[in-house]
Amino acid sequence: MDSQKEFINFALNHFGYQTPRELIERLYLQTLINCYENIKFTCDLENDIRDQFVKQLHLTSHVLGKLVQNKIVYINWERWVFTDADELGRADLSFSISGIDFLIECKRLKYADINYIREGIARFINLKYAKGDEYSAMIGFVISGNISEIIRKLKVKINQSELAHTKELIEQRVSNWKYSFQTKHQRIDKSEIHLFHLFFNISST
């Protein structure tokens, strides 16, 4: 195996998935949802919340936990990524197996903060994160406020002129999670990226 495509096909066949998207939704995102349901949150700082997910991902009995423990899948947090020759970016969370990287940006939310777009989604559009990748994700940690209303207002902002590169807002749930949606964007190099958006209510747990 000397090409990325061969590594990807090998990994997909080994895990029993047909496409990278199926692997991402069923192995990574579904496990994050399962972890959320088992965490008792004791903090409201973004990095501390994320770290509780990382700890749970290492401990979970779900198949992903076993893959992590056996060093087949790697979880990275505070991952430094090259954006160009002069600049480094730091992603919140990513999963890696040979040929497939899946990067996640996390944001703490009290309301439909425009920074979810300007310092989150825009980093994918501007190729600061996940250059060359077809799929990535945003996770909103809702520490106060009405989660449904926050999601509704974020959808409106995503469709406004500031994000003219939004090609599609997809109401389809992510891994059947109630607080989720999907978007598709055109990046500055004319490629497209599909973003999964998941929201977890930290304030009521």
Rosetta constraint file for C-alpha pairs under 8 A:
AtomPair CA 1 CA 6 HARMONIC 5.72 0.50
AtomPair CA 1 CA 7 HARMONIC 6.49 0.50
AtomPair CA 2 CA 6 HARMONIC 7.00 0.50
AtomPair CA 2 CA 7 HARMONIC 7.80 0.50
AtomPair CA 3 CA 7 HARMONIC 6.55 0.50
AtomPair CA 4 CA 8 HARMONIC 6.15 0.50
AtomPair CA 4 CA 98 HARMONIC 7.83 0.50
AtomPair CA 4 CA 99 HARMONIC 5.21 0.50
AtomPair CA 5 CA 9 HARMONIC 6.16 0.50
AtomPair CA 5 CA 99 HARMONIC 7.16 0.50
AtomPair CA 6 CA 10 HARMONIC 6.09 0.50
AtomPair CA 7 CA 11 HARMONIC 6.16 0.50
AtomPair CA 7 CA 98 HARMONIC 5.98 0.50
AtomPair CA 7 CA 99 HARMONIC 5.57 0.50
AtomPair CA 8 CA 12 HARMONIC 6.13 0.50
AtomPair CA 8 CA 20 HARMONIC 7.88 0.50
AtomPair CA 8 CA 98 HARMONIC 6.75 0.50
AtomPair CA 8 CA 99 HARMONIC 5.14 0.50
AtomPair CA 8 CA 100 HARMONIC 6.53 0.50
AtomPair CA 9 CA 13 HARMONIC 6.04 0.50
AtomPair CA 10 CA 14 HARMONIC 6.08 0.50
AtomPair CA 11 CA 15 HARMONIC 6.22 0.50
AtomPair CA 11 CA 97 HARMONIC 7.73 0.50
AtomPair CA 11 CA 98 HARMONIC 7.28 0.50
AtomPair CA 12 CA 16 HARMONIC 5.89 0.50
AtomPair CA 12 CA 17 HARMONIC 5.02 0.50
AtomPair CA 12 CA 18 HARMONIC 6.28 0.50
AtomPair CA 12 CA 19 HARMONIC 6.81 0.50
AtomPair CA 12 CA 20 HARMONIC 7.17 0.50
AtomPair CA 12 CA 23 HARMONIC 7.39 0.50
AtomPair CA 13 CA 17 HARMONIC 6.25 0.50
AtomPair CA 13 CA 18 HARMONIC 7.32 0.50
AtomPair CA 17 CA 22 HARMONIC 6.17 0.50
AtomPair CA 17 CA 23 HARMONIC 5.83 0.50
AtomPair CA 18 CA 22 HARMONIC 6.64 0.50
AtomPair CA 18 CA 23 HARMONIC 7.81 0.50
AtomPair CA 19 CA 23 HARMONIC 6.52 0.50
AtomPair CA 20 CA 24 HARMONIC 6.16 0.50
AtomPair CA 20 CA 100 HARMONIC 7.52 0.50
AtomPair CA 21 CA 25 HARMONIC 6.16 0.50
AtomPair CA 21 CA 135 HARMONIC 7.37 0.50
AtomPair CA 22 CA 26 HARMONIC 5.89 0.50
AtomPair CA 22 CA 27 HARMONIC 7.89 0.50
AtomPair CA 23 CA 27 HARMONIC 5.33 0.50
AtomPair CA 23 CA 28 HARMONIC 7.14 0.50
AtomPair CA 24 CA 28 HARMONIC 5.11 0.50
AtomPair CA 24 CA 29 HARMONIC 6.27 0.50
AtomPair CA 24 CA 102 HARMONIC 7.49 0.50
AtomPair CA 25 CA 29 HARMONIC 4.93 0.50
AtomPair CA 25 CA 30 HARMONIC 6.07 0.50
AtomPair CA 25 CA 174 HARMONIC 7.13 0.50
AtomPair CA 25 CA 175 HARMONIC 6.01 0.50
AtomPair CA 26 CA 30 HARMONIC 5.23 0.50
AtomPair CA 26 CA 31 HARMONIC 7.45 0.50
AtomPair CA 26 CA 175 HARMONIC 6.91 0.50
AtomPair CA 27 CA 31 HARMONIC 6.13 0.50
AtomPair CA 27 CA 63 HARMONIC 7.73 0.50
AtomPair CA 27 CA 64 HARMONIC 6.36 0.50
AtomPair CA 28 CA 32 HARMONIC 6.32 0.50
AtomPair CA 28 CA 64 HARMONIC 7.32 0.50
AtomPair CA 28 CA 95 HARMONIC 7.76 0.50
AtomPair CA 29 CA 33 HARMONIC 6.36 0.50
AtomPair CA 29 CA 174 HARMONIC 7.78 0.50
AtomPair CA 29 CA 175 HARMONIC 6.90 0.50
AtomPair CA 30 CA 34 HARMONIC 6.27 0.50
AtomPair CA 30 CA 175 HARMONIC 5.79 0.50
AtomPair CA 31 CA 35 HARMONIC 6.05 0.50
AtomPair CA 31 CA 57 HARMONIC 7.62 0.50
AtomPair CA 31 CA 62 HARMONIC 7.01 0.50
AtomPair CA 31 CA 64 HARMONIC 7.13 0.50
AtomPair CA 32 CA 36 HARMONIC 6.20 0.50
AtomPair CA 32 CA 53 HARMONIC 7.26 0.50
AtomPair CA 32 CA 57 HARMONIC 7.44 0.50
AtomPair CA 33 CA 37 HARMONIC 6.52 0.50
AtomPair CA 33 CA 177 HARMONIC 7.53 0.50
AtomPair CA 34 CA 38 HARMONIC 6.73 0.50
AtomPair CA 35 CA 39 HARMONIC 6.35 0.50
AtomPair CA 35 CA 53 HARMONIC 6.55 0.50
AtomPair CA 35 CA 56 HARMONIC 6.03 0.50
AtomPair CA 35 CA 57 HARMONIC 6.76 0.50
AtomPair CA 35 CA 60 HARMONIC 7.29 0.50
AtomPair CA 36 CA 53 HARMONIC 7.08 0.50
AtomPair CA 36 CA 200 HARMONIC 7.43 0.50
AtomPair CA 39 CA 52 HARMONIC 7.42 0.50
AtomPair CA 39 CA 53 HARMONIC 7.73 0.50
AtomPair CA 39 CA 56 HARMONIC 7.52 0.50
AtomPair CA 40 CA 205 HARMONIC 6.35 0.50
AtomPair CA 41 CA 49 HARMONIC 7.24 0.50
AtomPair CA 41 CA 52 HARMONIC 7.78 0.50
AtomPair CA 41 CA 202 HARMONIC 6.78 0.50
AtomPair CA 41 CA 205 HARMONIC 6.44 0.50
AtomPair CA 43 CA 48 HARMONIC 6.65 0.50
AtomPair CA 43 CA 49 HARMONIC 6.57 0.50
AtomPair CA 44 CA 48 HARMONIC 7.20 0.50
AtomPair CA 44 CA 49 HARMONIC 6.46 0.50
AtomPair CA 44 CA 143 HARMONIC 6.37 0.50
AtomPair CA 44 CA 202 HARMONIC 7.52 0.50
AtomPair CA 45 CA 49 HARMONIC 6.13 0.50
AtomPair CA 45 CA 108 HARMONIC 7.57 0.50
AtomPair CA 46 CA 50 HARMONIC 6.23 0.50
AtomPair CA 46 CA 106 HARMONIC 7.43 0.50
AtomPair CA 46 CA 107 HARMONIC 6.74 0.50
AtomPair CA 46 CA 108 HARMONIC 5.61 0.50
AtomPair CA 46 CA 141 HARMONIC 7.42 0.50
AtomPair CA 47 CA 51 HARMONIC 6.03 0.50
AtomPair CA 48 CA 52 HARMONIC 6.40 0.50
AtomPair CA 49 CA 53 HARMONIC 6.74 0.50
AtomPair CA 49 CA 141 HARMONIC 7.89 0.50
AtomPair CA 50 CA 54 HARMONIC 6.37 0.50
AtomPair CA 50 CA 92 HARMONIC 7.84 0.50
AtomPair CA 50 CA 106 HARMONIC 7.72 0.50
AtomPair CA 51 CA 55 HARMONIC 6.16 0.50
AtomPair CA 52 CA 56 HARMONIC 6.19 0.50
AtomPair CA 53 CA 57 HARMONIC 6.05 0.50
AtomPair CA 54 CA 58 HARMONIC 6.48 0.50
AtomPair CA 54 CA 75 HARMONIC 7.61 0.50
AtomPair CA 55 CA 59 HARMONIC 6.48 0.50
AtomPair CA 56 CA 60 HARMONIC 5.75 0.50
AtomPair CA 57 CA 64 HARMONIC 7.46 0.50
AtomPair CA 57 CA 65 HARMONIC 5.80 0.50
AtomPair CA 58 CA 65 HARMONIC 5.31 0.50
AtomPair CA 58 CA 68 HARMONIC 6.39 0.50
AtomPair CA 58 CA 69 HARMONIC 6.70 0.50
AtomPair CA 59 CA 65 HARMONIC 6.07 0.50
AtomPair CA 60 CA 64 HARMONIC 7.59 0.50
AtomPair CA 60 CA 65 HARMONIC 4.99 0.50
AtomPair CA 60 CA 66 HARMONIC 7.86 0.50
AtomPair CA 61 CA 65 HARMONIC 5.74 0.50
AtomPair CA 61 CA 66 HARMONIC 6.87 0.50
AtomPair CA 62 CA 66 HARMONIC 7.02 0.50
AtomPair CA 63 CA 67 HARMONIC 6.38 0.50
AtomPair CA 64 CA 68 HARMONIC 6.15 0.50
AtomPair CA 64 CA 73 HARMONIC 7.62 0.50
AtomPair CA 65 CA 69 HARMONIC 6.11 0.50
AtomPair CA 66 CA 70 HARMONIC 6.08 0.50
AtomPair CA 67 CA 71 HARMONIC 6.17 0.50
AtomPair CA 67 CA 72 HARMONIC 5.12 0.50
AtomPair CA 67 CA 73 HARMONIC 5.43 0.50
AtomPair CA 68 CA 72 HARMONIC 5.91 0.50
AtomPair CA 68 CA 73 HARMONIC 4.93 0.50
AtomPair CA 68 CA 74 HARMONIC 5.90 0.50
AtomPair CA 68 CA 75 HARMONIC 7.33 0.50
AtomPair CA 72 CA 97 HARMONIC 6.76 0.50
AtomPair CA 73 CA 95 HARMONIC 6.82 0.50
AtomPair CA 73 CA 96 HARMONIC 5.75 0.50
AtomPair CA 73 CA 97 HARMONIC 5.24 0.50
AtomPair CA 74 CA 95 HARMONIC 5.66 0.50
AtomPair CA 74 CA 96 HARMONIC 5.15 0.50
AtomPair CA 74 CA 97 HARMONIC 6.69 0.50
AtomPair CA 75 CA 93 HARMONIC 7.21 0.50
AtomPair CA 75 CA 94 HARMONIC 5.80 0.50
AtomPair CA 75 CA 95 HARMONIC 4.77 0.50
AtomPair CA 75 CA 96 HARMONIC 6.61 0.50
AtomPair CA 76 CA 93 HARMONIC 5.62 0.50
AtomPair CA 76 CA 94 HARMONIC 5.14 0.50
AtomPair CA 76 CA 95 HARMONIC 6.35 0.50
AtomPair CA 76 CA 96 HARMONIC 7.91 0.50
AtomPair CA 77 CA 91 HARMONIC 6.99 0.50
AtomPair CA 77 CA 92 HARMONIC 5.27 0.50
AtomPair CA 77 CA 93 HARMONIC 4.36 0.50
AtomPair CA 77 CA 94 HARMONIC 6.42 0.50
AtomPair CA 78 CA 90 HARMONIC 5.76 0.50
AtomPair CA 78 CA 91 HARMONIC 5.56 0.50
AtomPair CA 78 CA 92 HARMONIC 4.97 0.50
AtomPair CA 78 CA 93 HARMONIC 6.51 0.50
AtomPair CA 79 CA 90 HARMONIC 5.30 0.50
AtomPair CA 79 CA 91 HARMONIC 5.12 0.50
AtomPair CA 79 CA 92 HARMONIC 6.54 0.50
AtomPair CA 79 CA 93 HARMONIC 6.89 0.50
AtomPair CA 79 CA 94 HARMONIC 7.55 0.50
AtomPair CA 80 CA 88 HARMONIC 6.44 0.50
AtomPair CA 80 CA 89 HARMONIC 5.63 0.50
AtomPair CA 80 CA 90 HARMONIC 4.41 0.50
AtomPair CA 80 CA 91 HARMONIC 6.38 0.50
AtomPair CA 81 CA 88 HARMONIC 5.71 0.50
AtomPair CA 81 CA 89 HARMONIC 5.11 0.50
AtomPair CA 81 CA 90 HARMONIC 5.97 0.50
AtomPair CA 81 CA 91 HARMONIC 7.14 0.50
AtomPair CA 81 CA 128 HARMONIC 7.94 0.50
AtomPair CA 81 CA 129 HARMONIC 7.16 0.50
AtomPair CA 82 CA 87 HARMONIC 6.45 0.50
AtomPair CA 82 CA 88 HARMONIC 4.78 0.50
AtomPair CA 82 CA 89 HARMONIC 6.18 0.50
AtomPair CA 82 CA 128 HARMONIC 7.54 0.50
AtomPair CA 83 CA 87 HARMONIC 5.66 0.50
AtomPair CA 83 CA 88 HARMONIC 5.60 0.50
AtomPair CA 83 CA 89 HARMONIC 6.24 0.50
AtomPair CA 83 CA 127 HARMONIC 6.72 0.50
AtomPair CA 83 CA 128 HARMONIC 4.72 0.50
AtomPair CA 83 CA 129 HARMONIC 6.98 0.50
AtomPair CA 84 CA 88 HARMONIC 7.29 0.50
AtomPair CA 89 CA 128 HARMONIC 6.37 0.50
AtomPair CA 89 CA 129 HARMONIC 7.18 0.50
AtomPair CA 91 CA 103 HARMONIC 7.15 0.50
AtomPair CA 91 CA 104 HARMONIC 6.92 0.50
AtomPair CA 91 CA 105 HARMONIC 6.03 0.50
AtomPair CA 91 CA 129 HARMONIC 7.26 0.50
AtomPair CA 92 CA 103 HARMONIC 7.91 0.50
AtomPair CA 92 CA 104 HARMONIC 6.21 0.50
AtomPair CA 92 CA 105 HARMONIC 5.23 0.50
AtomPair CA 92 CA 106 HARMONIC 6.11 0.50
AtomPair CA 93 CA 103 HARMONIC 6.01 0.50
AtomPair CA 93 CA 104 HARMONIC 5.07 0.50
AtomPair CA 93 CA 105 HARMONIC 6.54 0.50
AtomPair CA 93 CA 106 HARMONIC 7.81 0.50
AtomPair CA 94 CA 101 HARMONIC 7.02 0.50
AtomPair CA 94 CA 102 HARMONIC 5.40 0.50
AtomPair CA 94 CA 103 HARMONIC 4.20 0.50
AtomPair CA 94 CA 104 HARMONIC 5.69 0.50
AtomPair CA 95 CA 101 HARMONIC 5.90 0.50
AtomPair CA 95 CA 102 HARMONIC 5.19 0.50
AtomPair CA 95 CA 103 HARMONIC 6.56 0.50
AtomPair CA 96 CA 100 HARMONIC 6.01 0.50
AtomPair CA 96 CA 101 HARMONIC 4.67 0.50
AtomPair CA 96 CA 102 HARMONIC 6.48 0.50
AtomPair CA 97 CA 101 HARMONIC 6.61 0.50
AtomPair CA 101 CA 133 HARMONIC 7.51 0.50
AtomPair CA 102 CA 130 HARMONIC 7.78 0.50
AtomPair CA 102 CA 133 HARMONIC 7.82 0.50
AtomPair CA 102 CA 135 HARMONIC 6.88 0.50
AtomPair CA 102 CA 136 HARMONIC 5.76 0.50
AtomPair CA 102 CA 137 HARMONIC 7.94 0.50
AtomPair CA 103 CA 129 HARMONIC 7.70 0.50
AtomPair CA 103 CA 130 HARMONIC 6.48 0.50
AtomPair CA 103 CA 136 HARMONIC 5.33 0.50
AtomPair CA 103 CA 137 HARMONIC 6.55 0.50
AtomPair CA 104 CA 136 HARMONIC 6.00 0.50
AtomPair CA 104 CA 137 HARMONIC 4.73 0.50
AtomPair CA 104 CA 138 HARMONIC 5.57 0.50
AtomPair CA 104 CA 139 HARMONIC 7.11 0.50
AtomPair CA 105 CA 120 HARMONIC 6.45 0.50
AtomPair CA 105 CA 137 HARMONIC 6.45 0.50
AtomPair CA 105 CA 138 HARMONIC 4.94 0.50
AtomPair CA 105 CA 139 HARMONIC 6.34 0.50
AtomPair CA 106 CA 120 HARMONIC 7.74 0.50
AtomPair CA 106 CA 138 HARMONIC 5.76 0.50
AtomPair CA 106 CA 139 HARMONIC 4.72 0.50
AtomPair CA 106 CA 140 HARMONIC 5.92 0.50
AtomPair CA 106 CA 141 HARMONIC 7.30 0.50
AtomPair CA 107 CA 116 HARMONIC 6.43 0.50
AtomPair CA 107 CA 120 HARMONIC 7.50 0.50
AtomPair CA 107 CA 138 HARMONIC 7.64 0.50
AtomPair CA 107 CA 139 HARMONIC 6.30 0.50
AtomPair CA 107 CA 140 HARMONIC 4.97 0.50
AtomPair CA 107 CA 141 HARMONIC 6.07 0.50
AtomPair CA 108 CA 140 HARMONIC 5.78 0.50
AtomPair CA 108 CA 141 HARMONIC 4.65 0.50
AtomPair CA 108 CA 142 HARMONIC 6.06 0.50
AtomPair CA 108 CA 143 HARMONIC 6.87 0.50
AtomPair CA 109 CA 113 HARMONIC 6.67 0.50
AtomPair CA 109 CA 140 HARMONIC 6.25 0.50
AtomPair CA 109 CA 141 HARMONIC 5.76 0.50
AtomPair CA 109 CA 142 HARMONIC 4.68 0.50
AtomPair CA 109 CA 143 HARMONIC 6.07 0.50
AtomPair CA 109 CA 144 HARMONIC 7.23 0.50
AtomPair CA 110 CA 142 HARMONIC 5.95 0.50
AtomPair CA 110 CA 143 HARMONIC 5.78 0.50
AtomPair CA 110 CA 144 HARMONIC 4.87 0.50
AtomPair CA 110 CA 145 HARMONIC 5.61 0.50
AtomPair CA 111 CA 144 HARMONIC 7.62 0.50
AtomPair CA 111 CA 145 HARMONIC 6.26 0.50
AtomPair CA 111 CA 146 HARMONIC 7.99 0.50
AtomPair CA 111 CA 150 HARMONIC 5.55 0.50
AtomPair CA 112 CA 116 HARMONIC 7.70 0.50
AtomPair CA 112 CA 150 HARMONIC 4.87 0.50
AtomPair CA 112 CA 151 HARMONIC 7.05 0.50
AtomPair CA 112 CA 153 HARMONIC 5.85 0.50
AtomPair CA 112 CA 154 HARMONIC 5.36 0.50
AtomPair CA 113 CA 117 HARMONIC 7.92 0.50
AtomPair CA 113 CA 154 HARMONIC 7.64 0.50
AtomPair CA 114 CA 118 HARMONIC 6.29 0.50
AtomPair CA 114 CA 154 HARMONIC 7.84 0.50
AtomPair CA 114 CA 157 HARMONIC 7.55 0.50
AtomPair CA 115 CA 119 HARMONIC 5.03 0.50
AtomPair CA 115 CA 120 HARMONIC 6.66 0.50
AtomPair CA 116 CA 120 HARMONIC 4.99 0.50
AtomPair CA 116 CA 121 HARMONIC 6.69 0.50
AtomPair CA 117 CA 121 HARMONIC 4.77 0.50
AtomPair CA 117 CA 122 HARMONIC 5.84 0.50
AtomPair CA 117 CA 158 HARMONIC 7.16 0.50
AtomPair CA 118 CA 122 HARMONIC 5.28 0.50
AtomPair CA 118 CA 123 HARMONIC 7.58 0.50
AtomPair CA 119 CA 123 HARMONIC 6.32 0.50
AtomPair CA 120 CA 124 HARMONIC 7.35 0.50
AtomPair CA 120 CA 138 HARMONIC 7.33 0.50
AtomPair CA 121 CA 125 HARMONIC 6.55 0.50
AtomPair CA 121 CA 138 HARMONIC 7.51 0.50
AtomPair CA 122 CA 126 HARMONIC 5.94 0.50
AtomPair CA 123 CA 127 HARMONIC 6.19 0.50
AtomPair CA 123 CA 128 HARMONIC 5.03 0.50
AtomPair CA 123 CA 129 HARMONIC 5.76 0.50
AtomPair CA 124 CA 128 HARMONIC 5.94 0.50
AtomPair CA 124 CA 129 HARMONIC 4.96 0.50
AtomPair CA 124 CA 130 HARMONIC 6.39 0.50
AtomPair CA 124 CA 131 HARMONIC 7.55 0.50
AtomPair CA 124 CA 187 HARMONIC 7.41 0.50
AtomPair CA 124 CA 193 HARMONIC 7.84 0.50
AtomPair CA 125 CA 185 HARMONIC 7.09 0.50
AtomPair CA 125 CA 186 HARMONIC 6.87 0.50
AtomPair CA 125 CA 187 HARMONIC 4.42 0.50
AtomPair CA 125 CA 188 HARMONIC 6.21 0.50
AtomPair CA 125 CA 193 HARMONIC 7.86 0.50
AtomPair CA 126 CA 187 HARMONIC 6.28 0.50
AtomPair CA 126 CA 188 HARMONIC 5.75 0.50
AtomPair CA 127 CA 131 HARMONIC 5.16 0.50
AtomPair CA 127 CA 187 HARMONIC 7.12 0.50
AtomPair CA 127 CA 188 HARMONIC 7.26 0.50
AtomPair CA 130 CA 136 HARMONIC 7.15 0.50
AtomPair CA 133 CA 193 HARMONIC 7.09 0.50
AtomPair CA 134 CA 192 HARMONIC 6.83 0.50
AtomPair CA 134 CA 193 HARMONIC 4.93 0.50
AtomPair CA 134 CA 194 HARMONIC 6.14 0.50
AtomPair CA 135 CA 193 HARMONIC 5.78 0.50
AtomPair CA 135 CA 194 HARMONIC 4.92 0.50
AtomPair CA 135 CA 195 HARMONIC 5.93 0.50
AtomPair CA 135 CA 196 HARMONIC 7.73 0.50
AtomPair CA 136 CA 193 HARMONIC 7.41 0.50
AtomPair CA 136 CA 194 HARMONIC 6.50 0.50
AtomPair CA 136 CA 195 HARMONIC 5.07 0.50
AtomPair CA 136 CA 196 HARMONIC 6.45 0.50
AtomPair CA 137 CA 195 HARMONIC 4.92 0.50
AtomPair CA 137 CA 196 HARMONIC 4.50 0.50
AtomPair CA 137 CA 197 HARMONIC 5.81 0.50
AtomPair CA 137 CA 198 HARMONIC 7.79 0.50
AtomPair CA 138 CA 195 HARMONIC 6.95 0.50
AtomPair CA 138 CA 196 HARMONIC 6.23 0.50
AtomPair CA 138 CA 197 HARMONIC 4.89 0.50
AtomPair CA 138 CA 198 HARMONIC 6.45 0.50
AtomPair CA 139 CA 197 HARMONIC 5.86 0.50
AtomPair CA 139 CA 198 HARMONIC 4.89 0.50
AtomPair CA 139 CA 199 HARMONIC 5.61 0.50
AtomPair CA 139 CA 200 HARMONIC 7.59 0.50
AtomPair CA 140 CA 197 HARMONIC 7.66 0.50
AtomPair CA 140 CA 198 HARMONIC 6.30 0.50
AtomPair CA 140 CA 199 HARMONIC 4.55 0.50
AtomPair CA 140 CA 200 HARMONIC 6.31 0.50
AtomPair CA 141 CA 199 HARMONIC 6.01 0.50
AtomPair CA 141 CA 200 HARMONIC 5.22 0.50
AtomPair CA 141 CA 201 HARMONIC 6.29 0.50
AtomPair CA 141 CA 202 HARMONIC 6.17 0.50
AtomPair CA 142 CA 147 HARMONIC 6.52 0.50
AtomPair CA 142 CA 199 HARMONIC 6.84 0.50
AtomPair CA 142 CA 200 HARMONIC 5.96 0.50
AtomPair CA 142 CA 201 HARMONIC 4.85 0.50
AtomPair CA 142 CA 202 HARMONIC 5.57 0.50
AtomPair CA 142 CA 203 HARMONIC 6.68 0.50
AtomPair CA 143 CA 201 HARMONIC 6.45 0.50
AtomPair CA 143 CA 202 HARMONIC 5.02 0.50
AtomPair CA 143 CA 203 HARMONIC 4.55 0.50
AtomPair CA 144 CA 201 HARMONIC 7.93 0.50
AtomPair CA 144 CA 202 HARMONIC 7.71 0.50
AtomPair CA 144 CA 203 HARMONIC 5.50 0.50
AtomPair CA 145 CA 150 HARMONIC 7.42 0.50
AtomPair CA 146 CA 150 HARMONIC 6.17 0.50
AtomPair CA 147 CA 151 HARMONIC 6.22 0.50
AtomPair CA 147 CA 179 HARMONIC 7.81 0.50
AtomPair CA 147 CA 199 HARMONIC 7.72 0.50
AtomPair CA 147 CA 201 HARMONIC 6.70 0.50
AtomPair CA 148 CA 152 HARMONIC 6.20 0.50
AtomPair CA 148 CA 179 HARMONIC 7.25 0.50
AtomPair CA 149 CA 153 HARMONIC 6.20 0.50
AtomPair CA 150 CA 154 HARMONIC 6.15 0.50
AtomPair CA 151 CA 155 HARMONIC 6.24 0.50
AtomPair CA 151 CA 179 HARMONIC 7.68 0.50
AtomPair CA 152 CA 156 HARMONIC 6.61 0.50
AtomPair CA 153 CA 157 HARMONIC 6.39 0.50
AtomPair CA 154 CA 158 HARMONIC 6.08 0.50
AtomPair CA 155 CA 159 HARMONIC 6.38 0.50
AtomPair CA 155 CA 169 HARMONIC 7.73 0.50
AtomPair CA 156 CA 160 HARMONIC 6.40 0.50
AtomPair CA 157 CA 162 HARMONIC 7.87 0.50
AtomPair CA 157 CA 163 HARMONIC 7.91 0.50
AtomPair CA 158 CA 162 HARMONIC 7.63 0.50
AtomPair CA 158 CA 163 HARMONIC 5.87 0.50
AtomPair CA 158 CA 166 HARMONIC 7.21 0.50
AtomPair CA 159 CA 163 HARMONIC 6.34 0.50
AtomPair CA 159 CA 164 HARMONIC 7.37 0.50
AtomPair CA 159 CA 166 HARMONIC 6.70 0.50
AtomPair CA 159 CA 169 HARMONIC 7.59 0.50
AtomPair CA 160 CA 164 HARMONIC 6.93 0.50
AtomPair CA 165 CA 185 HARMONIC 5.60 0.50
AtomPair CA 165 CA 186 HARMONIC 5.24 0.50
AtomPair CA 165 CA 187 HARMONIC 7.18 0.50
AtomPair CA 166 CA 183 HARMONIC 7.31 0.50
AtomPair CA 166 CA 184 HARMONIC 6.13 0.50
AtomPair CA 166 CA 185 HARMONIC 4.45 0.50
AtomPair CA 166 CA 186 HARMONIC 6.51 0.50
AtomPair CA 167 CA 183 HARMONIC 7.68 0.50
AtomPair CA 167 CA 184 HARMONIC 5.51 0.50
AtomPair CA 167 CA 185 HARMONIC 5.14 0.50
AtomPair CA 167 CA 186 HARMONIC 6.64 0.50
AtomPair CA 168 CA 183 HARMONIC 5.62 0.50
AtomPair CA 168 CA 184 HARMONIC 5.09 0.50
AtomPair CA 168 CA 185 HARMONIC 6.99 0.50
AtomPair CA 169 CA 181 HARMONIC 7.74 0.50
AtomPair CA 169 CA 182 HARMONIC 6.10 0.50
AtomPair CA 169 CA 183 HARMONIC 4.50 0.50
AtomPair CA 169 CA 184 HARMONIC 6.56 0.50
AtomPair CA 170 CA 181 HARMONIC 6.13 0.50
AtomPair CA 170 CA 182 HARMONIC 4.89 0.50
AtomPair CA 170 CA 183 HARMONIC 5.60 0.50
AtomPair CA 170 CA 184 HARMONIC 7.90 0.50
AtomPair CA 171 CA 180 HARMONIC 8.00 0.50
AtomPair CA 171 CA 181 HARMONIC 5.13 0.50
AtomPair CA 171 CA 182 HARMONIC 6.41 0.50
AtomPair CA 172 CA 180 HARMONIC 7.87 0.50
AtomPair CA 172 CA 181 HARMONIC 5.72 0.50
AtomPair CA 172 CA 182 HARMONIC 6.65 0.50
AtomPair CA 173 CA 177 HARMONIC 5.84 0.50
AtomPair CA 173 CA 178 HARMONIC 6.58 0.50
AtomPair CA 173 CA 179 HARMONIC 7.58 0.50
AtomPair CA 173 CA 180 HARMONIC 5.34 0.50
AtomPair CA 173 CA 181 HARMONIC 5.18 0.50
AtomPair CA 173 CA 182 HARMONIC 7.33 0.50
AtomPair CA 174 CA 180 HARMONIC 5.74 0.50
AtomPair CA 174 CA 181 HARMONIC 6.23 0.50
AtomPair CA 174 CA 182 HARMONIC 7.30 0.50
AtomPair CA 174 CA 196 HARMONIC 6.73 0.50
AtomPair CA 174 CA 197 HARMONIC 7.54 0.50
AtomPair CA 174 CA 198 HARMONIC 7.24 0.50
AtomPair CA 177 CA 198 HARMONIC 7.67 0.50
AtomPair CA 179 CA 198 HARMONIC 6.10 0.50
AtomPair CA 179 CA 199 HARMONIC 5.43 0.50
AtomPair CA 179 CA 200 HARMONIC 7.31 0.50
AtomPair CA 180 CA 196 HARMONIC 7.56 0.50
AtomPair CA 180 CA 197 HARMONIC 5.36 0.50
AtomPair CA 180 CA 198 HARMONIC 4.51 0.50
AtomPair CA 180 CA 199 HARMONIC 6.16 0.50
AtomPair CA 181 CA 196 HARMONIC 6.43 0.50
AtomPair CA 181 CA 197 HARMONIC 5.35 0.50
AtomPair CA 181 CA 198 HARMONIC 6.94 0.50
AtomPair CA 182 CA 194 HARMONIC 7.24 0.50
AtomPair CA 182 CA 195 HARMONIC 5.71 0.50
AtomPair CA 182 CA 196 HARMONIC 4.73 0.50
AtomPair CA 182 CA 197 HARMONIC 5.71 0.50
AtomPair CA 183 CA 194 HARMONIC 5.83 0.50
AtomPair CA 183 CA 195 HARMONIC 5.24 0.50
AtomPair CA 183 CA 196 HARMONIC 6.72 0.50
AtomPair CA 183 CA 197 HARMONIC 7.81 0.50
AtomPair CA 184 CA 192 HARMONIC 6.88 0.50
AtomPair CA 184 CA 193 HARMONIC 5.76 0.50
AtomPair CA 184 CA 194 HARMONIC 4.47 0.50
AtomPair CA 184 CA 195 HARMONIC 6.19 0.50
AtomPair CA 185 CA 192 HARMONIC 5.54 0.50
AtomPair CA 185 CA 193 HARMONIC 5.44 0.50
AtomPair CA 185 CA 194 HARMONIC 6.54 0.50
AtomPair CA 185 CA 195 HARMONIC 7.98 0.50
AtomPair CA 186 CA 190 HARMONIC 5.73 0.50
AtomPair CA 186 CA 191 HARMONIC 5.78 0.50
AtomPair CA 186 CA 192 HARMONIC 4.55 0.50
AtomPair CA 186 CA 193 HARMONIC 6.57 0.50
AtomPair CA 187 CA 191 HARMONIC 5.39 0.50
AtomPair CA 187 CA 192 HARMONIC 5.80 0.50
AtomPair CA 187 CA 193 HARMONIC 7.05 0.50
AtomPair CA 201 CA 205 HARMONIC 7.08 0.50
